[in-house]
Amino acid sequence: MRSKCKNNHKQNMMRPKCKINSYTQNVGENAPDYWNMSENQLIAELHTSIEEGLTLKEVAHRKGIYGKNAIPEKDRRTWLEILLSQFNNAFLFILIAASVIALFMGDTTEALTIIAILIISTLLGYYQEMKSEHSLRVLNRYLSHKAVVIREGKREEINAEDLVPGDVVLLEIGNIVPADIRLIECETLRVNESALTGESKEIEKHATPLNIANPGVHELSNYALMGTTVAYGTAKGIVVTTGTNTHFGRIATLYTAKVPESDFQINIKKFSEFILKIIVLMTIVVFITNAFLGRGILESLLFALAVAVGIAPEMLPAITTITLSDGALKMAEKKAVVKKLATIEDIGLMDTLLMDKTGTLTEPEIMLENAVGTDGRERDERTIKYALLCSHTHTRGHHVSGNMFDVAVIKYAEKHHMEKDSAYTLIHHIPFDYNRRRMSEVFKHNGEYILATKGEATSVISACSHILIDGKLADITRKRTQINKELARFSKDGYSVLAVAYREVTKKEEYTIADETDLTLVGYLLFKSIPKKTAASAIAEFKELGIELMLLTGDDPYVTERLCKDVKLEIKGNEVITGKEINEMSDAELREAVAMHNVFARVTPSQKVRILEAVRANGHIVGFMGDGINDAPALRLADVGISVDSAQDIAKEAADVVLTHKSLHVIADGVKEGRKTFGNITKYILNTISANYGNMSTVIISPFILPFIPLLPVQILLNNLLSDVPLLTISTDNVDENFIKKPRRWNVKMISHFMVFFGAISALFDLITIYLFYYFLGVGAVMLRTLWFLESLLSEIFITFVVRTRGPFYASIPSKLLITSSLFTTAVAVAVVSLPIIGNYFEFVPPSTEYILMVFGIVFGYCISTEIVKHWFFSNYKEFENSY
């Protein structure tokens, strides 16, 4: 059926042609309210003509002012620039220096290992950044490459990038809308706006002016917006904005904004700078001390450089990559695909998740729960009959598509074995618009003409003069108080309410919105979102994990409040904040609001970005869940952007994590894996940095108590290499349940304190080893080096089982692979010092069984002492509670 827009073809033929003058497009805050203009006002404002379109001269003039109708690719980096940017990291320079030193000292194996780690780390970073640079290009998939226009009175197909404001464009089914277009004529036009909103429902369009101030994207029912798709019907309209001035273009512009560094990236930089300072300081001290004591400049230099390599946790990139990769595989098994490995850390650190309700708390569709007559009768047949007559859906097999309210009506009728009355013949369709917030259909039935209306309750009631109660008509004015109480009760109960009305009309050629008067109110349709069965348990799980859920929705506040009660989501401050209130807040006020509240209703996509930025500004690590193009900027700006496999491509490109199943439980599983990964990487850092610091502290002290260098450079490098072998399996280690229950954050201050305290214990037992064997038992220099090498290596292996948990080491079970690799490396260590065929190469001498057992005794004492100090450390430093 033809939708009779206010301005139809016959009226167009009678219009005077407009003289086309030069035109200057106003944008931003100065842009005219095109949606509010009549057709003649629009033509005058844009200096165009419906019949003739623009002249080629005027097109050239406007193109010179506004450029192409395209999304420019800003600040594009070449592959070489991206590759070089991977070396903008202090820690990489530490490892490069370490590899050069190792090569210089003849330890090719150590040097090649470090170089391999550097290459792998650099290539992974390059690959991820190249994918990120590619993301903006994906937007072009949603842009039309051709457009049909009228220019100089002729219909022609042109490149969409050549469109200018004022062009008259023709649309038909299957077209991608090439610019923001104000509609002038339409014939049963439905548009799929999922590219902008993420919602796949078809939106009915019309050509009537809208009397709305600052409408949202979803309210522009007389617009066809760039990037959306014509699902049904045809239309003619005038281009009002192009390129970056369109709604689509503004989203793309936001998408090019610089992404803030994540907490993981920030703290890796801090840690790298901290390690660099320690290495430089200790290297200088070792060199000066040994040179001053007459050990020889070259010998002192080589020894100091070996110390530098020994301090550097050169296996950190490899262990981090292995641990993150293991976490990524486990997350993939749980239906969460991680696009870049660093996200594993961030999702574990996340303490706040911003989300919409659809697909997380509710099912994608809504449900018609009841049809209530005006006399209070539930499942009222007359109400359902007229609701069915006003519902338009498409059925393919068992799948019903169309407006979600209409689909819900059809499913309700099927459930209760009702169907549309075939005795009613559709004569005319008066489409829905956001000005009236209702729609109507005219039917012929038994020779009579009936107009049936369905829409927002207050809108329909405002057009009614009567109400049907117990089959009798009554004056509606006498029932206003009762009606308002009913609507208030429905709203507070969390229902979305539509009203149904009808009237008899006379036969005529055309029906318009002017016929929507003197209606009779029949009843109400009560809709509600369908809570997911898993929502309440998922919310409880997030609470246990210490993550705050913030609900951001475009729904009504009462509906949102009812949903929160249904799924047991606590509303902080006992208040739902609306988008209108957010508009009136400064950034500082919004920061206060997000600290005190967690549920926001009637919010727009741009307000979601503001809320996200406010939460981040309050010091939180924020996750954001979205699936539409309008969500892409927020997905990029969040510490953890989460999308779903069914989302728009640009949303998936912008996201860090893509769920193959949209569920909060899947995200919760990802959080647990992220925290396990964070815990295992932290174990490596605390173990290595404290052990290395302790060993090197002993090296600094040794010139004052020994007449020789305590370890040769090659022995230091071997110690460093072997001690990392068990830690390569740290990714498989178990993590304490208490550690997983709340978000932790990197803390360089905690790492430095841990290094000093536990490094001092390590150094103390190194000195005990030196005193026992050299001064008490009188062994020579070569034997002391052999025994200290063994003690130092075994200490670093077994201390892992103490520092891997905050609780008693015997109460936390390590992974089998960690135990196996530790025992294997212990055996290798004993073999290296005991077998002359190996030991002679590293200048070791075989120790006696008694000496080896004494070394194991010292290591046991070291572990017990560390266990005692560990409990004291975490009991006294409460500030490190959230760090480990």
ZAMARGU-4260 file (C-alpha; in steps of 0.2 Angstrom, whole numbers, plus 5000, padded with zeros to 4 digits):
<rodrens>
0) 5000/5000/5000 | 5006/5018/4997 | 5010/5028/5011 | 5002/5045/5008 | 5015/5057/5013
5) 5010/5075/5016 | 5019/5080/5000 | 5014/5068/4986 | 5018/5068/4968 | 5003/5078/4962
10) 5007/5092/4974 | 5025/5092/4967 | 5019/5095/4949 | 5011/5111/4954 | 5025/5118/4964
15) 5035/5133/4956 | 5052/5130/4952 | 5065/5137/4964 | 5079/5148/4958 | 5095/5140/4964
20) 5107/5152/4972 | 5124/5149/4980 | 5122/5140/4997 | 5133/5139/5012 | 5130/5124/5023
25) 5129/5127/5042 | 5135/5113/5053 | 5137/5108/5071 | 5127/5120/5083 | 5123/5132/5069
30) 5115/5118/5058 | 5097/5122/5054 | 5083/5111/5061 | 5080/5102/5044 | 5068/5089/5053
35) 5057/5103/5058 | 5055/5112/5041 | 5041/5111/5029 | 5045/5106/5011 | 5045/5124/5005
40) 5056/5129/5020 | 5068/5115/5016 | 5069/5120/4998 | 5072/5138/5002 | 5085/5134/5015
45) 5095/5123/5003 | 5092/5133/4987 | 5087/5118/4977 | 5072/5111/4967 | 5063/5095/4969
50) 5059/5094/4950 | 5076/5101/4943 | 5088/5097/4957 | 5105/5107/4956 | 5114/5114/4941
55) 5131/5107/4937 | 5138/5124/4940 | 5131/5124/4958 | 5137/5107/4961 | 5154/5112/4957
60) 5153/5127/4968 | 5147/5117/4983 | 5160/5103/4980 | 5173/5116/4981 | 5167/5122/4998
65) 5163/5106/5006 | 5174/5093/4997 | 5170/5075/4994 | 5156/5066/5003 | 5168/5054/5011
70) 5176/5050/5027 | 5194/5055/5027 | 5207/5044/5033 | 5217/5055/5045 | 5235/5053/5052
75) 5238/5037/5043 | 5255/5029/5047 | 5265/5019/5035 | 5271/5001/5039 | 5288/5008/5043
80) 5282/5020/5055 | 5272/5007/5064 | 5287/4995/5064 | 5298/5009/5072 | 5286/5013/5085
85) 5288/4996/5092 | 5305/5001/5099 | 5298/5016/5109 | 5300/5005/5124 | 5313/5007/5138
90) 5312/4988/5142 | 5316/4983/5124 | 5332/4994/5124 | 5337/4985/5140 | 5336/4968/5132
95) 5345/4975/5116 | 5359/4980/5127 | 5359/4964/5137 | 5360/4954/5120 | 5375/4964/5114
100) 5384/4962/5130 | 5381/4943/5130 | 5387/4942/5113 | 5402/4952/5117 | 5406/4941/5131
105) 5405/4925/5120 | 5388/4919/5127 | 5380/4916/5110 | 5366/4906/5117 | 5360/4919/5129
110) 5362/4933/5115 | 5352/4923/5102 | 5338/4919/5115 | 5336/4937/5119 | 5336/4942/5101
115) 5323/4929/5097 | 5312/4936/5111 | 5314/4954/5104 | 5309/4949/5087 | 5294/4939/5092
120) 5288/4953/5104 | 5291/4966/5090 | 5282/4957/5077 | 5267/4953/5088 | 5265/4972/5092
125) 5267/4977/5074 | 5253/4964/5068 | 5241/4971/5081 | 5244/4989/5077 | 5242/4986/5058
130) 5225/4978/5062 | 5221/4993/5072 | 5226/5005/5058 | 5215/4994/5046 | 5199/4997/5057
135) 5194/5014/5051 | 5194/5007/5033 | 5181/4995/5038 | 5168/5009/5039 | 5169/5011/5020
140) 5159/4995/5019 | 5144/5004/5025 | 5146/5019/5013 | 5137/5019/4996 | 5148/5020/4981
145) 5134/5025/4969 | 5119/5037/4971 | 5104/5041/4960 | 5101/5060/4959 | 5091/5073/4949
150) 5102/5086/4942 | 5096/5099/4929 | 5080/5090/4928 | 5088/5073/4923 | 5089/5057/4933
155) 5107/5050/4933 | 5118/5039/4943 | 5134/5047/4951 | 5148/5042/4963 | 5141/5044/4980
160) 5157/5054/4985 | 5151/5068/4973 | 5135/5072/4982 | 5133/5089/4989 | 5120/5097/5001
165) 5105/5101/4991 | 5106/5086/4979 | 5089/5078/4976 | 5092/5059/4979 | 5081/5044/4975
170) 5081/5029/4986 | 5074/5011/4983 | 5075/4994/4992 | 5093/4988/4994 | 5101/5005/4993
175) 5114/5010/5006 | 5109/5028/5010 | 5124/5039/5003 | 5122/5055/5015 | 5110/5062/5028
180) 5094/5065/5018 | 5078/5074/5023 | 5064/5064/5016 | 5051/5073/5004 | 5042/5059/4997
185) 5041/5041/5003 | 5031/5025/4998 | 5030/5013/5013 | 5048/5016/5017 | 5057/5005/5030
190) 5075/5007/5034 | 5087/4996/5043 | 5098/5007/5055 | 5108/4994/5063 | 5124/5001/5056
195) 5121/5016/5067 | 5111/5009/5082 | 5116/4991/5082 | 5097/4986/5083 | 5092/4976/5068
200) 5073/4981/5068 | 5067/4990/5053 | 5062/5008/5056 | 5046/5015/5047 | 5050/5032/5039
205) 5039/5047/5033 | 5040/5064/5026 | 5031/5075/5039 | 5040/5089/5048 | 5045/5084/5067
210) 5041/5096/5081 | 5055/5090/5092 | 5069/5099/5100 | 5087/5091/5097 | 5080/5074/5092
215) 5091/5058/5094 | 5096/5047/5080 | 5081/5035/5083 | 5069/5050/5083 | 5074/5056/5065
220) 5059/5047/5057 | 5059/5059/5042 | 5078/5056/5039 | 5087/5043/5029 | 5104/5043/5037
225) 5121/5039/5029 | 5126/5021/5031 | 5109/5014/5034 | 5100/5002/5022 | 5083/5003/5013
230) 5074/4987/5018 | 5057/4991/5009 | 5049/5004/4999 | 5055/5020/4989 | 5058/5038/4993
235) 5064/5055/4987 | 5074/5067/4998 | 5086/5081/4999 | 5104/5079/5005 | 5106/5090/5020
240) 5123/5085/5027 | 5138/5076/5019 | 5155/5068/5024 | 5160/5071/5042 | 5145/5082/5045
245) 5133/5067/5044 | 5129/5057/5060 | 5139/5043/5052 | 5154/5054/5049 | 5154/5061/5066
250) 5156/5043/5073 | 5170/5040/5061 | 5178/5056/5067 | 5177/5051/5085 | 5184/5034/5080
255) 5200/5043/5074 | 5203/5050/5092 | 5219/5045/5101 | 5216/5029/5111 | 5222/5032/5129
260) 5235/5020/5136 | 5228/5005/5145 | 5233/5002/5163 | 5244/4987/5158 | 5253/4998/5145
265) 5256/5012/5158 | 5263/5000/5171 | 5274/4991/5159 | 5282/5008/5155 | 5284/5012/5174
270) 5291/4995/5177 | 5303/4996/5163 | 5309/5013/5169 | 5311/5006/5186 | 5322/4991/5180
275) 5333/5003/5169 | 5337/5014/5184 | 5341/4998/5195 | 5352/4991/5181 | 5362/5007/5178
280) 5365/5010/5196 | 5370/4993/5201 | 5381/4991/5185 | 5390/5007/5189 | 5393/5003/5208
285) 5400/4985/5203 | 5412/4992/5191 | 5418/5006/5202 | 5420/4995/5217 | 5430/4981/5208
290) 5441/4994/5199 | 5444/5003/5215 | 5450/4987/5223 | 5462/4984/5210 | 5453/4970/5200
295) 5458/4977/5184 | 5448/4989/5172 | 5444/4976/5159 | 5440/4962/5171 | 5429/4974/5182
300) 5420/4980/5166 | 5416/4963/5160 | 5410/4958/5177 | 5399/4973/5179 | 5391/4970/5162
305) 5387/4952/5167 | 5379/4959/5182 | 5368/4970/5171 | 5363/4955/5161 | 5360/4945/5177
310) 5348/4959/5184 | 5338/4961/5168 | 5322/4949/5168 | 5326/4946/5150 | 5313/4931/5149
315) 5299/4943/5154 | 5293/4946/5136 | 5293/4928/5132 | 5285/4922/5149 | 5272/4936/5147
320) 5268/4931/5129 | 5267/4912/5134 | 5256/4916/5149 | 5245/4928/5139 | 5243/4916/5124
325) 5238/4902/5136 | 5225/4914/5144 | 5219/4918/5126 | 5217/4900/5122 | 5207/4896/5138
330) 5196/4912/5135 | 5193/4906/5117 | 5187/4889/5124 | 5174/4899/5134 | 5168/4908/5119
335) 5178/4924/5121 | 5190/4928/5107 | 5204/4940/5112 | 5211/4951/5098 | 5227/4957/5106
340) 5236/4948/5120 | 5238/4963/5132 | 5219/4963/5133 | 5220/4948/5144 | 5229/4958/5158
345) 5217/4972/5156 | 5201/4962/5157 | 5208/4954/5173 | 5211/4972/5180 | 5194/4978/5175
350) 5184/4984/5190 | 5169/4992/5181 | 5159/4986/5166 | 5147/4997/5156 | 5133/4988/5147
355) 5116/4989/5138 | 5103/4977/5144 | 5099/4969/5127 | 5107/4952/5126 | 5116/4954/5143
360) 5101/4956/5155 | 5087/4953/5143 | 5083/4943/5128 | 5084/4953/5111 | 5065/4953/5109
365) 5052/4960/5120 | 5036/4951/5126 | 5018/4956/5126 | 5013/4951/5143 | 4995/4956/5143
370) 4981/4965/5133 | 4970/4974/5146 | 4953/4981/5141 | 4948/4998/5148 | 4936/4989/5160
375) 4951/4980/5167 | 4948/4964/5158 | 4964/4954/5155 | 4968/4946/5138 | 4954/4957/5131
380) 4949/4950/5113 | 4944/4967/5106 | 4961/4975/5111 | 4970/4961/5103 | 4959/4961/5087
385) 4963/4980/5084 | 4982/4977/5089 | 4983/4963/5076 | 4975/4974/5063 | 4988/4987/5066
390) 5003/4975/5066 | 5014/4973/5051 | 5027/4959/5050 | 5036/4948/5038 | 5036/4929/5040
395) 5050/4917/5033 | 5047/4900/5039 | 5046/4901/5058 | 5055/4918/5059 | 5045/4933/5061
400) 5053/4950/5057 | 5047/4968/5058 | 5044/4981/5072 | 5048/4973/5088 | 5031/4978/5096
405) 5022/4971/5081 | 5032/4955/5082 | 5027/4953/5100 | 5009/4956/5096 | 5009/4942/5083
410) 5018/4930/5095 | 5006/4934/5109 | 4991/4930/5097 | 4999/4914/5091 | 5002/4908/5109
415) 4983/4911/5113 | 4977/4904/5096 | 4971/4920/5089 | 4974/4927/5071 | 4971/4943/5061
420) 4953/4944/5056 | 4953/4941/5037 | 4936/4950/5035 | 4945/4966/5037 | 4953/4973/5021
425) 4967/4985/5022 | 4963/5002/5013 | 4976/5014/5019 | 4991/5015/5030 | 4996/5031/5040
430) 5013/5028/5046 | 5021/5031/5063 | 5031/5046/5067 | 5040/5053/5082 | 5029/5068/5082
435) 5013/5059/5084 | 5020/5043/5091 | 5006/5033/5084 | 5001/5025/5068 | 4984/5020/5060
440) 4976/5009/5047 | 4960/5011/5038 | 4950/4995/5034 | 4934/4990/5025 | 4923/4978/5035
445) 4905/4973/5030 | 4903/4989/5019 | 4909/5000/5034 | 4926/5009/5035 | 4936/5007/5052
450) 4951/5017/5057 | 4962/5008/5070 | 4975/5017/5079 | 4990/5010/5090 | 5004/5020/5098
455) 5011/5027/5114 | 4997/5028/5127 | 4997/5046/5130 | 4997/5050/5112 | 4983/5039/5107
460) 4972/5044/5122 | 4975/5063/5117 | 4966/5059/5101 | 4951/5050/5110 | 4934/5057/5114
465) 4926/5041/5121 | 4931/5026/5130 | 4923/5008/5128 | 4918/5001/5145 | 4908/4984/5146
470) 4904/4987/5127 | 4896/5004/5130 | 4903/5021/5125 | 4907/5034/5138 | 4914/5051/5138
475) 4933/5050/5141 | 4934/5067/5150 | 4925/5059/5165 | 4938/5045/5166 | 4954/5055/5164
480) 4959/5053/5182 | 4956/5034/5182 | 4965/5032/5166 | 4980/5042/5172 | 4981/5031/5188
485) 4980/5016/5177 | 4995/5022/5166 | 5005/5027/5181 | 5002/5010/5189 | 5007/5001/5173
490) 5023/5012/5171 | 5028/5009/5189 | 5026/4991/5186 | 5039/4992/5173 | 5028/4990/5157
495) 5030/4999/5141 | 5012/5003/5137 | 5004/5006/5120 | 4986/5010/5118 | 4973/5004/5105
500) 4958/5014/5099 | 4946/5015/5084 | 4933/5025/5075 | 4921/5023/5060 | 4926/5034/5045
505) 4917/5039/5029 | 4924/5032/5013 | 4936/5044/5004 | 4950/5044/4992 | 4964/5048/5005
510) 4966/5047/5023 | 4978/5058/5033 | 4983/5061/5051 | 4969/5073/5052 | 4957/5058/5053
515) 4965/5053/5070 | 4952/5062/5080 | 4936/5058/5090 | 4943/5040/5093 | 4937/5027/5105
520) 4949/5020/5118 | 4948/5001/5118 | 4962/4995/5129 | 4981/4994/5133 | 4995/4983/5127
525) 5008/4979/5141 | 5025/4975/5135 | 5040/4970/5145 | 5058/4965/5142 | 5062/4947/5144
530) 5075/4945/5158 | 5088/4932/5153 | 5087/4917/5165 | 5106/4918/5168 | 5106/4937/5172
535) 5103/4936/5191 | 5117/4923/5193 | 5129/4933/5182 | 5126/4949/5192 | 5129/4939/5208
540) 5145/4932/5200 | 5151/4950/5195 | 5148/4955/5213 | 5159/4941/5219 | 5173/4946/5207
545) 5172/4964/5214 | 5166/4972/5197 | 5153/4985/5197 | 5140/4984/5183 | 5134/5000/5176
550) 5118/4999/5165 | 5117/5012/5151 | 5100/5010/5141 | 5089/5021/5130 | 5074/5014/5139
555) 5061/5022/5150 | 5067/5025/5168 | 5053/5015/5176 | 5055/5001/5164 | 5074/5001/5168
560) 5070/5001/5187 | 5058/4986/5185 | 5071/4976/5175 | 5084/4980/5189 | 5073/4972/5202
565) 5069/4957/5191 | 5087/4953/5189 | 5092/4958/5206 | 5104/4972/5200 | 5106/4985/5215
570) 5102/5003/5210 | 5115/5014/5219 | 5108/5029/5227 | 5090/5022/5224 | 5089/5033/5208
575) 5090/5030/5189 | 5099/5045/5181 | 5092/5051/5164 | 5100/5057/5148 | 5091/5074/5151
580) 5100/5076/5168 | 5116/5071/5161 | 5115/5085/5147 | 5114/5097/5161 | 5129/5091/5170
585) 5147/5098/5169 | 5161/5085/5167 | 5165/5087/5186 | 5147/5085/5190 | 5146/5069/5179
590) 5161/5062/5188 | 5152/5064/5205 | 5136/5056/5197 | 5145/5040/5191 | 5153/5038/5207
595) 5136/5038/5216 | 5125/5030/5203 | 5126/5015/5192 | 5110/5015/5182 | 5107/5027/5167
600) 5091/5028/5156 | 5086/5037/5141 | 5105/5040/5136 | 5111/5043/5119 | 5127/5035/5111
605) 5137/5052/5114 | 5132/5052/5132 | 5138/5034/5134 | 5155/5040/5129 | 5154/5054/5142
610) 5150/5042/5155 | 5164/5031/5150 | 5176/5045/5151 | 5170/5051/5168 | 5172/5033/5175
615) 5189/5032/5169 | 5193/5049/5175 | 5188/5043/5193 | 5203/5030/5192 | 5193/5015/5186
620) 5198/5002/5173 | 5183/5001/5162 | 5175/4988/5151 | 5162/4993/5138 | 5150/4982/5129
625) 5143/4987/5112 | 5139/4980/5095 | 5134/4995/5084 | 5144/5008/5074 | 5138/5021/5086
630) 5147/5011/5100 | 5164/5010/5090 | 5171/5026/5098 | 5167/5020/5116 | 5174/5003/5112
635) 5190/5010/5107 | 5191/5022/5122 | 5187/5009/5135 | 5201/4999/5143 | 5192/4984/5137
640) 5181/4985/5122 | 5169/4970/5121 | 5158/4966/5107 | 5149/4951/5100 | 5151/4940/5084
645) 5135/4946/5077 | 5139/4964/5079 | 5143/4977/5065 | 5161/4974/5058 | 5167/4991/5064
650) 5162/4987/5082 | 5171/4971/5081 | 5186/4979/5074 | 5186/4992/5088 | 5183/4979/5101
655) 5197/4970/5111 | 5187/4955/5115 | 5173/4947/5103 | 5161/4935/5111 | 5154/4921/5101
660) 5140/4920/5114 | 5133/4936/5121 | 5132/4933/5140 | 5139/4941/5156 | 5144/4923/5161
665) 5156/4923/5147 | 5164/4940/5152 | 5165/4934/5170 | 5175/4918/5164 | 5186/4930/5154
670) 5189/4940/5170 | 5194/4925/5179 | 5207/4920/5166 | 5213/4938/5165 | 5216/4938/5184
675) 5225/4921/5183 | 5236/4927/5170 | 5240/4943/5179 | 5244/4933/5195 | 5256/4921/5186
680) 5265/4936/5177 | 5267/4945/5194 | 5274/4929/5202 | 5288/4929/5189 | 5292/4947/5191
685) 5292/4946/5211 | 5302/4930/5210 | 5315/4936/5197 | 5317/4954/5203 | 5320/4950/5221
690) 5331/4935/5218 | 5342/4945/5205 | 5343/4960/5216 | 5348/4949/5231 | 5362/4940/5220
695) 5368/4956/5213 | 5368/4964/5230 | 5380/4950/5236 | 5391/4953/5221 | 5392/4972/5226
700) 5397/4967/5244 | 5409/4953/5239 | 5424/4963/5234 | 5425/4969/5252 | 5424/4951/5260
705) 5433/4941/5246 | 5449/4943/5237 | 5442/4937/5221 | 5426/4938/5210 | 5413/4927/5218
710) 5406/4922/5201 | 5413/4922/5184 | 5403/4931/5170 | 5399/4915/5161 | 5393/4908/5177
715) 5381/4923/5180 | 5374/4921/5163 | 5372/4902/5165 | 5363/4905/5182 | 5352/4917/5174
720) 5347/4906/5160 | 5344/4890/5170 | 5333/4899/5184 | 5321/4905/5170 | 5317/4887/5164
725) 5304/4882/5178 | 5297/4900/5176 | 5293/4896/5158 | 5279/4885/5164 | 5272/4898/5176
730) 5257/4901/5164 | 5251/4884/5169 | 5252/4887/5188 | 5236/4887/5199 | 5230/4904/5206
735) 5222/4905/5223 | 5204/4908/5224 | 5206/4923/5235 | 5217/4931/5222 | 5203/4930/5208
740) 5189/4937/5219 | 5194/4955/5216 | 5203/4966/5203 | 5222/4969/5206 | 5233/4982/5199
745) 5251/4984/5195 | 5260/4993/5208 | 5278/4998/5205 | 5280/5004/5223 | 5275/4987/5229
750) 5287/4978/5217 | 5301/4989/5223 | 5297/4986/5242 | 5296/4968/5238 | 5313/4968/5229
755) 5322/4977/5244 | 5314/4966/5258 | 5316/4949/5249 | 5331/4953/5240 | 5339/4957/5257
760) 5334/4940/5263 | 5342/4932/5247 | 5358/4942/5250 | 5359/4937/5268 | 5358/4918/5264
765) 5371/4921/5250 | 5383/4929/5263 | 5379/4914/5275 | 5385/4902/5261 | 5401/4912/5258
770) 5404/4913/5277 | 5401/4894/5280 | 5411/4887/5265 | 5425/4900/5263 | 5428/4906/5281
775) 5422/4891/5291 | 5426/4876/5280 | 5440/4885/5271 | 5436/4880/5253 | 5445/4888/5238
780) 5439/4901/5226 | 5434/4888/5213 | 5424/4877/5225 | 5416/4893/5233 | 5410/4898/5215
785) 5403/4881/5212 | 5394/4880/5229 | 5387/4898/5228 | 5381/4895/5210 | 5372/4880/5216
790) 5364/4889/5231 | 5360/4904/5221 | 5351/4894/5207 | 5342/4882/5219 | 5336/4897/5229
795) 5328/4905/5214 | 5320/4889/5209 | 5312/4884/5226 | 5308/4902/5232 | 5295/4902/5218
800) 5284/4890/5228 | 5284/4902/5243 | 5281/4919/5234 | 5268/4911/5222 | 5255/4913/5235
805) 5251/4926/5249 | 5245/4912/5260 | 5255/4898/5268 | 5265/4889/5254 | 5259/4872/5259
810) 5241/4877/5258 | 5242/4882/5239 | 5244/4868/5226 | 5256/4872/5212 | 5253/4865/5194
815) 5261/4848/5190 | 5271/4856/5176 | 5279/4869/5187 | 5284/4855/5200 | 5291/4844/5186
820) 5301/4858/5177 | 5308/4864/5194 | 5313/4846/5199 | 5321/4844/5181 | 5331/4860/5183
825) 5337/4855/5200 | 5343/4839/5193 | 5352/4849/5179 | 5360/4861/5191 | 5367/4847/5202
830) 5373/4838/5186 | 5382/4854/5179 | 5392/4856/5195 | 5395/4837/5198 | 5400/4831/5181
835) 5417/4836/5176 | 5413/4835/5157 | 5401/4849/5159 | 5408/4858/5175 | 5425/4860/5168
840) 5418/4871/5154 | 5411/4883/5166 | 5426/4881/5178 | 5416/4872/5191 | 5424/4858/5202
845) 5413/4843/5208 | 5407/4846/5226 | 5405/4832/5239 | 5388/4825/5244 | 5390/4833/5261
850) 5393/4850/5253 | 5378/4848/5241 | 5367/4843/5256 | 5373/4858/5266 | 5368/4869/5251
855) 5350/4861/5251 | 5349/4865/5270 | 5354/4883/5267 | 5340/4884/5253 | 5328/4876/5265
860) 5332/4889/5278 | 5330/4903/5265 | 5313/4897/5260 | 5307/4896/5278 | 5313/4913/5282
865) 5305/4920/5267 | 5289/4912/5272 | 5289/4921/5289 | 5294/4938/5282 | 5281/4936/5268
870) 5267/4936/5281 | 5274/4950/5290 | 5276/4960/5274 | 5258/4959/5269 | 5251/4961/5286
875) 5260/4978/5288 | 5259/4985/5271 | 5240/4985/5269 | 5242/4998/5254 | 5248/4983/5244
880) 5232/4973/5247 | 5225/4976/5229 | 5242/4973/5221 | 5245/4954/5225
</rodrens>
